[in-house]
Each structure stands twice: as C-alpha cells, then as structure tokens.
Amino acid sequence: MALTIDTAFLDTMPANVAVQFFDRVAASPDNEAFRFPRGEAWESVTWKEAGDRVEALAAGLIALGIESEQRVGIASGTRYEWILADLAIMCAGGATTTVYPSTNAEDTTYILGDSESRVVFAEDDEQLAKLTAHRAELPHVGKVVTFDPSTGSGQAADHGDWIITLDDLAALGAAKLAEQPDIVRTTSQAIAPDQLATLIYTSGTTGRPKGVRLRHSSWVYEGEAIRAQGILSESDLEFRWLPMAHSFGKVLMSTQMACGFAAAIDGRVEKIVDNLGVVKPTFMGAAPRIFEKAHGRIVTMQAAEGGAKEKLFKAAFETGLEVERLKREGKSVPIGLKVKHGLFDKLVFSKVRARFGGNVRFFISGAAALNRDIAEWFGAAGIKILEGYGLTETSAGSFVNHPDQNKFGTVGPVFPGSEVKLGDNDEIMIKGPGVMDGYHNLPEETAKTLTGDGWLHTGDKGALDEDGHLVITGRIKELFKTSGGKYIAPPAIESKFKAVCPYASQFMVFGEERNYCVALVTLDPDAMTGWAEANGMSGASYTEIVQSEAVQKMVADYIDELNSHLNRWETIKKWTLLDHDLTVESGELTPSMKVKRNVVQGNHQGLIDEMYA
C-alpha cells in the first residue's frame, strides 16, 4: 500500500535558503551542527557558531560589492569551509557557482566566465593556479578567497590583493557589521523564493558543461519534503563525503537545515571507511560504487579466509536473505530459522555492521543505478539502502524509498508536492518545485528539456508499480539495438556483473548495430592488491596483475556466470580487460563516479573494433 505524506508543509516553507538557515540557528543554537577533521582529531561547531561565521563571511561578500543573484564560484573539494562559503553566498543574496576540484583549467575558466562570477573561493594552490594562469580571461572576478592561510602565498606576491584568505573576508565582514549590524539579516529577508541560488554545471560526456539554474525555493522544498516524510530528525548524525559541487551533496545540506541533525564533513574518498568507524553515523548518502566496493571487499576477505569461516559467512547470508524474503512477502519466519538468524546476527552480521560504525539506520543511494542483489545483500546484514532518484535539473532528489516501505529494484515514490508521468517511449517526466528554471544562457537547450507547462524531460525510461514506486528501466540514449533487432539496456547487464564479480570496478557493454555484445572490464585496484598477496604476486603492478593468466581466467569464469543469467542476445561474447582502472582524473568518470560512456568508448574504440574483427 502506498504511503501518504501530508503536503501541508508546502504552505509554510521558509522563503529562501538564508531564512531556512537562520531559522535553524535560532531553533537549535547550542546543538552540534558540523564536525570536521583538524589534523588527526575532529573539531565540532554548534549552529550558533556556524551562524556567526556565515554572517561575517556574508557581510564580507556584501562589502566586496556582491549584489542580488550575482554569481560567486567555489572551486574546492568537500570540506566545512565549502559549506560556510555556500551559505554565506546565499545569505548575501548571491548565487553559488560550483566547480569540482578535478575540473581542468580550461573548463574552470569557461564555467567562471560563462557564469560571470565576481568572487571565487579557491581551496588550495592547485585551484589558485587555474585562476592565476587564466586571470586575463576572467575579467569579472574581482577577488579570490583561499580556504587555507598557507595557500596562495607564492601566487599572492604576483597578484597583490586579488587573493585574500577566508579570515581576511571575515574581517571585512566584521567591519561591515560594525557599521550596519542588520545588513545580512535584512538582505536575507529580501531574497525572493524564485531568486537564483545556485548554478551547477553538469559534467556532460560531450561538449561544454551546461549551467543548471536552481532557485532558493527549490532547495528549501527539497529539505522540507524530506522532513515531511519523517525519515530523519535532530537525533541523527550524517557522514558527508559526497562532492558539494554535485546536487546530491547540496540536497543533503538543505535536508540538514530542515531536519536539524549534525553532519560530519570530510570529502576524502579514501578515508570513508576509516571515518565511518570513528564518526559512527546513523546515515550517509553515497553513489552505488561505494557500496559495490564495500561488498566486494568484505566478500573477498571472507573468501581469503577459506575453510569454516567462509562456510559460516555463506550460510549466514543464505539465512539472512531467506529471512528478508519472507518478511517482504508478509510471511512469518519459522522459529528454527529465527533462532539460526539470531545466531548468525551475533557471529557475522554484527561484524559487517561494525565496519560502518555500528549505528547506521540506513544509507541513501543515488547518482546511478544500484544493483538489486547488492542492496539485498546489505539488507540481509541488517543495513538498509534506500535507493533514490533525481537529476541536477531537479535539485537532486525527486524520488526516494522510505525505511518503512523499501522496495528493492525501485527508487521509491515521487516526493510529496511533485508529480511524475511517463511520456513517449516511457520517458520519465517530472514536474514540481525542485525543477530547474532552465540552462544558463542556453534557451534552445532549455526548450528541448522543459515543456511549456513545466514538465522536465529526464531522458530516462521507467515504469510505475501499483504503489507508485518508480522503476528505472534504462537511459533512452544508452539503449541500443543489435543488428538482429534486439534492444539492449547496458546498465542492467553492467550492474549484474558487479554483483557477480567482487573484484569488478567497471564493466561497459557495447554492441549497437553489431551482431553480438562485447565488454570492456576494469578491476578494483585495492581488491586486486589483496588478490595478488594471496596468489603469489605480491608487489606486482596493477597492469602485471590484470594481464596474468590467472586473472584473465578468473574474469572469464565470472563472465560465464553472468551470461548464465542473461538472455541469449544479451550475452557477452568477447571482452577486454583494460590495463588501468577508470578515474575522475582521467576524465572517464564524473566526480559522482558515473562512467562517461562516450569518453571511454572514444578512448578505446580500437579495442572495441578488434573484438569484432
């Protein structure tokens, strides 16, 4: 039965993000707002302390001349200062332009130029170098603010007062507040709900990035819609590593202000597992790749143990999966199975949960499709993964599963206050307060994506079940037809391989207008280091490991297993194991860890063609 959520919140939402933030500061002044690493320790600040810092920085931006809707860039990884800068920009009436730290100098210059950003927050010397090298192409940028006092010292000498520190900006703000104590609060109150709050440039697979224009009311709505569902409360603790330059990271900030929980912030991906053990959060948002890696790591570690421990591990998950199946079907769990499950929970599942800190109520998965088998595996261990769906063009969240009605294989019902329908070719179309105004300076692109009455073309195919839960069936542009006339949905096959092979990193299926499917395969470097140590190849390079006869045979066996679960026309007839994994730095992955299929195909077209020779 579908859950019913009261939409009365739509009539009482804060007018804008700045008001939403200051309302939260007033409601929870002494509660913890953020914690963040300082060296090896974690530092914590209250909402009041964060509010004071944001107000000073916002006043500093006003002192620099930032006016309504003028853009201010942030070129940085996820960290506490990113959040301070973003809030300060919006409280000053400006609009944040997000730049991933991995964005190259050319695209960084394009984004800041296209957005006409007046001030830019730059994390470190690497980001500063992109700006100083292209200063002549950034005539609108009047000031650059560094997050760390130690950065920029060498470059500041050549650029005078063009580069200042975060403390310098706060000092400008303090002086402004001394003259006009209410300047930030007055400015905040005057921001209209439909005023531009954020420009997020999508990292498309081809061509220039497109700037998505998102309003204050969109971000406020996103947070309030989550709050209305009763999923999160002040007692929760989030661990946030997702790129704040991505809409998934930004929507978590809106949700935090609406619900009032604390967030531990550290964007270093390599520290996620260590941080979970220290922070012990109750929830975290992540891309599927994080869950795939964790699943693969745990499974391969148990396989390496062998013997009785591996048998116990497999028996535990067989039992856990059976118990979860019976619960989903509304059937009672036999007493014998209950007792066995309780024993396995103490011996196996509690240790799996401990790897994630032991307090997780649920994870939220978004940004790409999550394999159902992996979601069910986590569920068997007592860890819920609530899959959701949205786009940058919908301010991130548009659908999410509920802890009390988590349906595997779906991304949940549409957010309260939004609408969904299926258009031509079963294209998912969304309408609601989260939908963008359009693409910055691209009226023709906007007209292709937004209908006159406000429906957004997502480009994804889907279906709705009897409870209104959305099932994503493929990306329209990614579907292809073989020369035999059969339609193939590559993401479905690709996610199945990752569930079958615990060493997998990426698996990309090709075969458009060909008579069979082929694949490019990459393996996870961390997992393969462990494999090498257990198989007499310790110290070997990644390339040597993946080119070894043993690994080639292992992958062949996993692909045979995959093929046994596919329709005949979907099976992978030939495959190539790449000598490197895909990375954000190489340009083959987006910062949210999605594969740029066109880039990968272009880089390896020769290998693909060879498989058809």
C-alpha positions as CSV (number, residue, x, y, z in Angstrom):
1,M,0.0,0.0,0.0
2,A,1.3,3.4,-0.9
3,L,2.5,5.8,1.8
4,T,0.5,9.0,2.1
5,I,2.5,12.1,3.1
6,D,0.8,15.4,4.1
7,T,1.7,18.2,1.8
8,A,0.7,21.0,4.2
9,F,4.4,21.9,4.5
10,L,4.2,23.5,1.1
11,D,2.3,26.4,2.5
12,T,4.6,27.1,5.4
13,M,8.1,26.7,3.9
14,P,10.8,29.3,4.7
15,A,11.0,32.0,2.0
16,N,14.6,31.2,0.9
17,V,17.7,29.2,2.0
18,A,19.1,32.1,4.0
19,V,15.9,32.3,6.1
20,Q,15.9,28.5,6.4
21,F,19.5,28.6,7.7
22,F,19.0,31.4,10.2
23,D,15.7,29.7,11.4
24,R,17.7,26.6,12.1
25,V,20.4,28.6,14.0
26,A,17.6,30.2,16.1
27,A,15.9,26.8,16.8
28,S,19.0,24.8,17.7
29,P,21.7,27.3,18.7
30,D,23.6,25.0,21.1
31,N,23.2,21.8,19.2
32,E,26.1,20.4,17.2
33,A,25.8,21.4,13.5
34,F,29.1,20.3,12.0
35,R,32.2,18.3,12.8
36,F,35.3,18.2,10.6
37,P,38.9,16.9,10.7
38,R,41.7,19.1,12.0
39,G,44.8,17.0,11.7
40,E,44.1,13.6,13.3
41,A,41.3,14.9,15.6
42,W,37.7,16.0,14.8
43,E,36.5,19.5,15.7
44,S,32.9,20.4,16.3
45,V,30.8,23.6,16.0
46,T,27.3,24.5,17.1
47,W,24.6,26.0,14.9
48,K,25.2,29.4,16.6
49,E,29.0,29.2,15.9
50,A,28.4,28.3,12.3
51,G,25.8,31.1,12.0
52,D,28.1,33.7,13.4
53,R,30.9,32.7,10.9
54,V,28.5,32.6,8.0
55,E,27.1,36.0,8.9
56,A,30.6,37.5,9.0
57,L,31.5,36.0,5.6
58,A,28.2,37.1,4.0
59,A,28.9,40.6,5.2
60,G,32.3,40.4,3.7
61,L,30.8,39.5,0.3
62,I,28.4,42.4,0.6
63,A,31.4,44.6,1.4
64,L,33.1,43.4,-1.8
65,G,30.0,44.5,-3.7
66,I,28.1,41.3,-4.3
67,E,24.5,42.1,-5.2
68,S,21.3,40.1,-5.8
69,E,21.9,36.9,-8.0
70,Q,25.5,37.8,-8.8
71,R,27.5,34.7,-9.0
72,V,30.3,33.6,-6.7
73,G,32.3,30.5,-7.5
74,I,33.6,27.7,-5.2
75,A,36.4,25.6,-6.6
76,S,37.1,23.1,-3.8
77,G,36.6,19.6,-2.5
78,T,34.0,18.8,0.1
79,R,35.0,20.4,3.5
80,Y,33.5,22.5,6.2
81,E,34.7,25.7,4.6
82,W,32.8,24.8,1.4
83,I,29.6,24.8,3.3
84,L,30.4,28.1,5.1
85,A,31.2,29.8,1.7
86,D,28.0,28.4,0.0
87,L,25.7,29.6,2.9
88,A,27.5,33.0,3.0
89,I,27.0,33.5,-0.7
90,M,23.2,32.8,-0.5
91,C,22.8,34.8,2.7
92,A,24.4,37.8,0.9
93,G,21.9,37.4,-1.9
94,G,24.4,36.0,-4.4
95,A,24.3,32.7,-6.3
96,T,26.8,29.9,-5.9
97,T,28.6,28.6,-9.0
98,T,30.0,25.1,-8.2
99,V,33.3,23.9,-9.7
100,Y,34.7,20.4,-9.0
101,P,38.3,20.4,-7.8
102,S,39.0,17.9,-10.6
103,T,37.8,20.2,-13.3
104,N,40.6,21.2,-15.7
105,A,41.8,24.8,-16.0
106,E,40.1,25.3,-19.4
107,D,36.6,24.2,-18.1
108,T,37.1,26.0,-14.8
109,T,37.8,29.2,-16.8
110,Y,34.7,28.6,-19.0
111,I,32.4,28.0,-16.0
112,L,33.5,31.0,-14.1
113,G,33.4,33.1,-17.3
114,D,30.0,31.9,-18.5
115,S,28.5,32.5,-15.0
116,E,30.2,35.9,-14.8
117,S,31.4,35.0,-11.3
118,R,32.5,38.1,-9.3
119,V,34.3,36.4,-6.5
120,V,35.8,32.9,-6.3
121,F,36.6,30.7,-3.3
122,A,39.6,28.6,-4.2
123,E,40.6,25.7,-1.9
124,D,44.4,25.5,-2.4
125,D,47.4,26.2,-4.6
126,E,46.2,23.8,-7.2
127,Q,42.9,25.7,-7.7
128,L,44.6,29.1,-7.4
129,A,46.9,28.1,-10.2
130,K,44.0,27.6,-12.6
131,L,42.7,31.1,-11.8
132,T,46.0,33.0,-11.9
133,A,47.0,31.3,-15.2
134,H,43.8,32.5,-16.8
135,R,43.2,35.7,-15.0
136,A,43.1,37.7,-18.2
137,E,40.1,35.5,-19.3
138,L,38.2,36.2,-16.0
139,P,37.5,40.0,-16.2
140,H,34.5,39.7,-13.9
141,V,36.5,38.1,-11.0
142,G,37.4,40.9,-8.6
143,K,38.6,38.8,-5.7
144,V,39.8,35.3,-4.9
145,V,39.4,33.9,-1.4
146,T,41.6,31.0,-0.3
147,F,40.4,28.5,2.4
148,D,43.8,27.9,3.9
149,P,46.0,30.7,5.1
150,S,49.1,28.7,4.0
151,T,48.0,28.6,0.4
152,G,48.4,31.3,-2.2
153,S,51.4,32.9,-0.5
154,G,53.6,32.4,-3.6
155,Q,50.9,33.5,-6.1
156,A,49.7,36.4,-4.0
157,A,53.0,38.1,-4.5
158,D,52.3,38.4,-8.2
159,H,48.6,39.2,-7.9
160,G,48.5,41.7,-5.0
161,D,45.3,42.0,-3.1
162,W,43.4,40.0,-5.8
163,I,44.0,36.9,-3.4
164,I,42.8,37.1,0.2
165,T,42.1,34.5,2.9
166,L,38.9,33.4,4.5
167,D,39.8,35.2,7.6
168,D,40.5,38.4,5.6
169,L,37.0,38.1,4.2
170,A,35.5,37.6,7.7
171,A,37.4,40.7,8.9
172,L,35.9,42.8,6.1
173,G,32.5,41.4,7.2
174,A,33.1,42.3,10.8
175,A,33.9,45.9,9.8
176,K,30.7,46.0,7.7
177,L,28.6,44.6,10.6
178,A,30.0,47.2,12.9
179,E,28.7,49.9,10.6
180,Q,25.4,48.1,9.7
181,P,24.6,45.3,12.2
182,D,21.5,44.1,10.4
183,I,22.8,44.2,6.9
184,V,23.0,40.4,6.4
185,R,19.6,39.7,8.1
186,T,17.9,42.5,6.1
187,T,19.5,41.2,2.8
188,S,18.4,37.6,3.6
189,Q,14.8,38.7,4.3
190,A,14.6,40.4,0.9
191,I,15.5,37.4,-1.1
192,A,12.5,36.2,-3.2
193,P,11.7,32.5,-3.3
194,D,12.3,32.3,-7.1
195,Q,15.7,34.1,-6.9
196,L,18.7,32.2,-8.3
197,A,20.5,30.4,-5.6
198,T,22.9,28.0,-7.4
199,L,24.4,27.4,-10.8
200,I,25.6,23.8,-11.1
201,Y,27.4,22.9,-14.3
202,T,26.7,19.4,-15.4
203,S,29.8,17.4,-16.4
204,G,28.4,16.2,-19.7
205,T,30.0,13.4,-21.8
206,T,30.5,15.7,-24.8
207,G,30.7,19.4,-25.4
208,R,30.8,22.2,-22.9
209,P,29.2,21.8,-19.4
210,K,25.7,23.3,-19.1
211,G,24.8,25.6,-16.2
212,V,21.6,24.4,-14.4
213,R,19.8,27.3,-12.8
214,L,18.3,26.4,-9.4
215,R,16.1,28.7,-7.2
216,H,16.1,29.2,-3.5
217,S,12.6,27.7,-3.3
218,S,13.9,24.5,-4.9
219,W,16.5,23.9,-2.3
220,V,14.1,24.8,0.6
221,Y,11.5,22.5,-0.9
222,E,13.9,19.5,-1.2
223,G,14.8,19.7,2.5
224,E,11.2,20.3,3.7
225,A,10.0,17.4,1.5
226,I,12.4,15.0,3.3
227,R,11.4,16.4,6.7
228,A,7.7,15.9,5.9
229,Q,8.4,12.2,5.3
230,G,9.7,11.7,8.9
231,I,12.8,9.9,7.7
232,L,15.3,12.0,9.6
233,S,15.4,14.0,12.8
234,E,17.6,16.1,15.1
235,S,18.9,13.0,16.7
236,D,20.5,11.7,13.5
237,L,24.2,12.1,12.6
238,E,25.2,12.2,8.9
239,F,28.6,11.4,7.5
240,R,29.0,13.5,4.3
241,W,31.8,12.9,1.8
242,L,29.9,13.5,-1.5
243,P,31.1,16.3,-3.7
244,M,29.3,19.5,-2.5
245,A,29.7,20.7,-6.1
246,H,27.2,17.9,-7.0
247,S,23.5,18.3,-6.4
248,F,23.4,15.2,-4.2
249,G,25.8,16.9,-1.7
250,K,23.8,20.1,-1.9
251,V,20.5,18.5,-1.2
252,L,21.9,16.9,1.9
253,M,22.7,20.4,3.2
254,S,19.1,21.5,2.6
255,T,17.9,18.4,4.4
256,Q,20.2,19.1,7.3
257,M,18.8,22.6,7.8
258,A,15.2,21.4,7.6
259,C,15.7,18.4,10.0
260,G,18.4,19.8,12.3
261,F,20.8,16.8,12.5
262,A,24.6,17.2,12.8
263,A,26.9,16.4,9.9
264,A,30.5,15.2,9.9
265,I,32.2,16.5,6.8
266,D,35.3,15.0,5.0
267,G,35.4,14.7,1.2
268,R,38.4,12.4,1.1
269,V,37.0,9.3,-0.6
270,E,40.0,7.1,0.6
271,K,39.1,7.9,4.2
272,I,35.4,6.9,4.0
273,V,35.7,3.5,5.7
274,D,38.1,4.8,8.4
275,N,35.8,7.8,9.1
276,L,32.7,5.7,9.4
277,G,34.4,3.7,12.2
278,V,35.3,7.0,14.0
279,V,32.1,9.1,13.3
280,K,29.6,6.2,13.8
281,P,26.9,8.0,11.8
282,T,23.2,7.0,11.6
283,F,23.0,7.6,7.9
284,M,25.1,8.5,4.8
285,G,24.4,9.3,1.2
286,A,26.6,7.7,-1.4
287,A,26.9,6.6,-5.0
288,P,26.5,2.9,-5.8
289,R,30.2,2.5,-6.4
290,I,30.9,2.9,-2.7
291,F,28.5,0.0,-1.8
292,E,29.9,-2.1,-4.6
293,K,33.5,-1.6,-3.3
294,A,32.4,-2.4,0.3
295,H,30.5,-5.5,-0.8
296,G,33.5,-6.7,-2.9
297,R,36.0,-6.1,-0.1
298,I,34.0,-8.0,2.5
299,V,33.2,-10.9,0.2
300,T,36.8,-11.3,-1.0
301,M,38.2,-11.0,2.6
302,Q,36.0,-13.9,3.6
303,A,36.9,-16.0,0.6
304,A,40.6,-15.5,1.5
305,E,39.9,-16.8,5.0
306,G,38.5,-20.0,3.5
307,G,37.6,-23.1,5.5
308,A,35.0,-23.0,8.3
309,K,34.9,-19.2,8.4
310,E,33.9,-18.9,4.7
311,K,31.3,-21.6,5.1
312,L,29.8,-19.8,8.2
313,F,29.8,-16.5,6.2
314,K,28.0,-18.0,3.2
315,A,25.5,-19.8,5.4
316,A,24.8,-16.6,7.3
317,F,23.9,-14.7,4.2
318,E,21.8,-17.5,2.8
319,T,19.8,-17.4,6.0
320,G,19.7,-13.6,6.1
321,L,18.4,-13.4,2.5
322,E,15.7,-16.0,3.2
323,V,14.5,-14.2,6.4
324,E,14.4,-10.9,4.5
325,R,12.4,-12.5,1.6
326,L,9.8,-13.9,4.0
327,K,9.4,-10.5,5.6
328,R,9.0,-8.8,2.3
329,E,6.3,-11.3,1.3
330,G,4.5,-10.7,4.6
331,K,5.1,-14.3,5.8
332,S,6.0,-15.4,9.2
333,V,9.6,-16.5,9.9
334,P,9.7,-20.1,11.3
335,I,11.0,-20.4,14.9
336,G,14.0,-22.5,13.8
337,L,15.0,-20.0,11.1
338,K,14.6,-17.2,13.7
339,V,17.0,-18.9,16.1
340,K,19.5,-19.6,13.4
341,H,19.3,-16.0,12.2
342,G,19.8,-14.6,15.7
343,L,23.0,-16.7,16.0
344,F,24.3,-15.5,12.6
345,D,23.5,-11.9,13.5
346,K,25.9,-12.2,16.5
347,L,28.6,-14.1,14.7
348,V,28.6,-12.4,11.3
349,F,26.1,-9.6,10.6
350,S,27.1,-7.5,13.7
351,K,30.7,-7.5,12.4
352,V,29.6,-6.3,9.0
353,R,27.6,-3.5,10.6
354,A,30.6,-2.6,12.8
355,R,32.6,-1.9,9.6
356,F,30.3,1.0,9.0
357,G,30.4,2.3,12.6
358,G,27.6,0.1,14.0
359,N,24.9,2.8,14.3
360,V,23.7,3.1,10.6
361,R,19.9,3.2,10.4
362,F,20.1,3.3,6.6
363,F,22.2,4.5,3.6
364,I,20.8,6.6,0.8
365,S,22.0,5.6,-2.7
366,G,21.7,7.9,-5.7
367,A,23.5,9.3,-8.7
368,A,23.4,5.9,-10.6
369,A,21.6,2.6,-10.5
370,L,22.2,0.3,-7.6
371,N,22.3,-3.4,-8.3
372,R,19.4,-5.2,-6.5
373,D,21.5,-8.2,-5.5
374,I,23.9,-5.9,-3.6
375,A,21.0,-4.0,-2.0
376,E,19.5,-7.3,-0.8
377,W,23.0,-8.5,0.5
378,F,23.3,-5.4,2.7
379,G,19.7,-5.8,3.8
380,A,20.4,-9.4,4.9
381,A,23.2,-8.0,7.1
382,G,20.7,-5.6,8.7
383,I,21.8,-2.5,6.7
384,K,19.0,-0.8,4.7
385,I,20.0,1.0,1.5
386,L,17.2,3.4,0.4
387,E,17.6,4.0,-3.3
388,G,16.5,7.3,-4.6
389,Y,16.5,9.1,-8.0
390,G,16.8,12.7,-9.3
391,L,18.8,14.9,-11.6
392,T,20.8,18.1,-11.2
393,E,17.9,19.6,-13.1
394,T,15.5,18.6,-10.3
395,S,17.7,19.9,-7.5
396,A,18.8,16.2,-6.9
397,G,16.0,14.3,-5.1
398,S,12.7,13.6,-6.8
399,F,12.1,10.0,-5.5
400,V,13.3,8.0,-2.5
401,N,12.3,4.8,-0.8
402,H,11.1,5.0,2.8
403,P,12.6,3.0,5.7
404,D,9.1,1.5,6.3
405,Q,8.4,0.7,2.7
406,N,11.7,0.0,1.0
407,K,11.1,-1.8,-2.3
408,F,14.2,-3.3,-3.9
409,G,14.5,-2.6,-7.6
410,T,12.6,0.7,-7.3
411,V,13.7,4.3,-6.4
412,G,10.6,4.9,-4.3
413,P,7.6,7.2,-4.8
414,V,7.8,10.8,-6.0
415,F,8.5,13.5,-3.4
416,P,5.3,14.9,-1.8
417,G,4.4,18.1,-3.8
418,S,5.9,16.8,-7.1
419,E,4.3,14.9,-9.9
420,V,5.6,12.1,-12.3
421,K,4.2,10.8,-15.6
422,L,5.5,8.6,-18.4
423,G,5.8,10.2,-21.8
424,D,6.7,8.9,-25.2
425,N,8.8,5.7,-25.1
426,D,8.0,5.5,-21.3
427,E,10.3,8.5,-20.7
428,I,10.1,9.7,-17.0
429,M,8.8,13.2,-16.8
430,I,8.8,15.3,-13.6
431,K,7.0,18.4,-12.5
432,G,7.4,20.2,-9.2
433,P,9.1,22.8,-7.0
434,G,12.5,21.2,-7.4
435,V,12.6,21.5,-11.2
436,M,15.2,24.0,-12.6
437,D,14.4,27.3,-14.2
438,G,16.5,26.3,-17.2
439,Y,20.0,26.2,-18.6
440,H,22.1,29.3,-18.1
441,N,22.4,31.3,-21.4
442,L,21.0,28.3,-23.4
443,P,17.4,29.0,-24.3
444,E,17.3,26.4,-27.0
445,E,18.6,23.6,-24.7
446,T,16.1,24.7,-22.1
447,A,13.2,24.5,-24.6
448,K,14.2,20.9,-25.5
449,T,14.2,19.8,-21.9
450,L,11.3,21.8,-20.3
451,T,7.8,21.8,-21.7
452,G,5.8,25.0,-21.7
453,D,3.7,23.8,-18.7
454,G,6.7,22.8,-16.6
455,W,7.3,19.1,-17.2
456,L,11.0,18.1,-17.3
457,H,12.2,15.5,-19.8
458,T,14.6,13.3,-17.9
459,G,15.9,11.2,-20.7
460,D,15.4,8.1,-18.6
461,K,12.9,5.2,-19.2
462,G,10.8,4.0,-16.4
463,A,7.7,2.2,-15.1
464,L,5.4,2.8,-12.1
465,D,4.3,-0.1,-9.9
466,E,1.0,-0.5,-8.1
467,D,2.2,1.6,-5.1
468,G,3.5,4.4,-7.2
469,H,7.2,3.4,-6.8
470,L,9.3,4.2,-9.9
471,V,11.4,1.5,-11.6
472,I,14.2,2.9,-13.8
473,T,14.4,0.7,-16.9
474,G,17.2,2.4,-18.7
475,R,18.6,5.6,-20.2
476,I,17.0,6.3,-23.5
477,K,20.3,7.4,-25.1
478,E,22.1,4.3,-23.7
479,L,19.6,1.8,-25.0
480,F,20.9,0.3,-28.3
481,K,19.6,-2.2,-30.9
482,T,21.7,-5.1,-32.1
483,S,21.9,-5.9,-35.9
484,G,19.5,-8.7,-35.1
485,G,16.9,-6.1,-33.9
486,K,17.1,-6.9,-30.2
487,Y,17.1,-3.9,-27.7
488,I,19.9,-4.0,-25.0
489,A,20.0,-1.9,-21.8
490,P,23.7,-1.9,-20.9
491,P,23.3,-0.5,-17.3
492,A,21.2,-3.6,-16.3
493,I,23.9,-6.0,-17.6
494,E,26.7,-3.9,-16.1
495,S,25.3,-3.8,-12.6
496,K,24.7,-7.6,-12.7
497,F,28.4,-8.2,-13.4
498,K,29.3,-6.1,-10.4
499,A,27.1,-8.2,-8.1
500,V,28.6,-11.4,-9.6
501,C,32.3,-10.4,-9.5
502,P,33.6,-8.9,-6.2
503,Y,36.7,-7.7,-7.9
504,A,34.9,-5.6,-10.5
505,S,35.3,-1.8,-10.8
506,Q,33.7,-1.1,-14.2
507,F,32.0,-3.2,-16.8
508,M,30.9,-1.4,-20.0
509,V,28.8,-3.2,-22.6
510,F,28.8,-2.3,-26.3
511,G,27.1,-3.7,-29.4
512,E,25.0,-1.1,-31.2
513,E,24.1,-2.3,-34.7
514,R,26.5,-5.3,-34.2
515,N,25.6,-9.0,-34.1
516,Y,26.7,-9.6,-30.5
517,C,27.7,-7.7,-27.4
518,V,31.2,-7.1,-26.1
519,A,32.5,-5.5,-22.9
520,L,35.4,-3.5,-21.5
521,V,36.3,-4.6,-18.0
522,T,38.3,-2.9,-15.2
523,L,39.1,-4.3,-11.8
524,D,39.3,-2.5,-8.5
525,P,43.0,-1.8,-7.7
526,D,42.5,-2.2,-3.9
527,A,40.8,-5.5,-4.3
528,M,43.4,-6.8,-6.8
529,T,46.3,-5.8,-4.4
530,G,44.7,-8.2,-1.9
531,W,44.2,-10.8,-4.6
532,A,47.9,-10.5,-5.5
533,E,49.1,-11.0,-2.0
534,A,47.0,-14.2,-1.7
535,N,48.1,-15.5,-5.1
536,G,51.9,-15.2,-5.1
537,M,52.0,-11.8,-7.0
538,S,52.7,-9.5,-4.0
539,G,54.4,-6.3,-5.2
540,A,53.4,-6.7,-8.8
541,S,51.9,-3.7,-10.6
542,Y,48.2,-3.4,-11.4
543,T,49.0,-4.0,-15.1
544,E,51.0,-7.1,-14.4
545,I,48.3,-8.5,-12.1
546,V,45.4,-8.0,-14.6
547,Q,47.4,-9.3,-17.5
548,S,48.3,-12.5,-15.7
549,E,46.8,-15.8,-16.9
550,A,45.2,-16.5,-13.5
551,V,43.3,-13.2,-13.5
552,Q,42.2,-13.5,-17.1
553,K,40.8,-16.9,-16.3
554,M,39.1,-15.6,-13.2
555,V,37.3,-12.9,-15.1
556,A,36.4,-15.3,-17.9
557,D,34.7,-17.5,-15.2
558,Y,32.8,-14.6,-13.8
559,I,31.6,-13.5,-17.3
560,D,30.4,-17.1,-17.9
561,E,28.4,-16.9,-14.7
562,L,27.0,-13.5,-15.8
563,N,26.0,-15.0,-19.2
564,S,24.1,-17.8,-17.4
565,H,21.7,-15.1,-16.1
566,L,21.2,-13.2,-19.4
567,N,19.0,-13.7,-22.4
568,R,20.9,-15.2,-25.3
569,W,21.1,-11.9,-27.3
570,E,22.4,-10.1,-24.2
571,T,25.4,-12.4,-23.5
572,I,28.9,-11.1,-23.7
573,K,30.7,-12.9,-26.5
574,K,34.1,-11.2,-26.2
575,W,35.6,-8.9,-23.6
576,T,38.9,-7.0,-22.9
577,L,40.4,-6.3,-19.5
578,L,41.9,-2.8,-19.5
579,D,45.4,-2.3,-18.0
580,H,44.1,0.6,-15.8
581,D,41.0,1.5,-13.9
582,L,38.9,4.5,-14.8
583,T,39.3,7.6,-12.7
584,V,37.9,11.1,-12.3
585,E,41.3,12.5,-13.1
586,S,41.5,10.7,-16.5
587,G,38.2,12.3,-17.5
588,E,36.5,8.9,-17.8
589,L,34.4,9.2,-14.6
590,T,32.3,12.1,-13.4
591,P,33.0,13.4,-9.9
592,S,30.0,11.4,-8.7
593,M,31.6,8.3,-10.1
594,K,29.4,7.8,-13.1
595,V,31.1,6.4,-16.3
596,K,31.4,8.9,-19.2
597,R,30.5,6.2,-21.7
598,N,31.2,8.3,-24.8
599,V,34.6,9.2,-23.5
600,V,35.5,5.6,-22.6
601,Q,34.3,4.4,-26.0
602,G,36.2,7.1,-27.8
603,N,39.4,6.3,-25.9
604,H,39.2,2.6,-26.5
605,Q,37.4,2.4,-29.9
606,G,40.3,0.4,-31.3
607,L,40.0,-2.3,-28.7
608,I,36.2,-2.5,-29.3
609,D,36.7,-2.8,-33.0
610,E,39.2,-5.6,-32.6
611,M,36.6,-7.6,-30.7
612,Y,34.5,-7.6,-33.9
613,A,37.4,-8.2,-36.3
